[in-house]
Amino acid sequence: MPKGLHELAKAFPEHLAMIRHLNETDGHFHRISGAFREVSAALVKADGKAGAEREALAHRQSALKAEILELLTRPETVEDILP
């Protein structure tokens, strides 16, 4: 698995093949998965801290996760990779 995709694999283990496929073929997916990894790393660094910055990171991670899930489950994508 390419470096950095572990966070996505943990978040969406049932979509591992699609994550790999989209990361290699879809520029938009690649960008937002990179943003998800960056936000996840920032949240780990902010662990145990309270405040607006941590809350903003958590909100951003949630929004990215929702967008990623939408891309992983869109019908045209699933048809491209799965028989």
ABEGO torsion letter per residue (X at the ends): XBBGAAAAAAABAAAAAAAAAAAAABAAAAAAAAAAAAAAAAAAAABGBBEAAAAAAAAAAAAAAAAAAAAAABAAAAAAABX
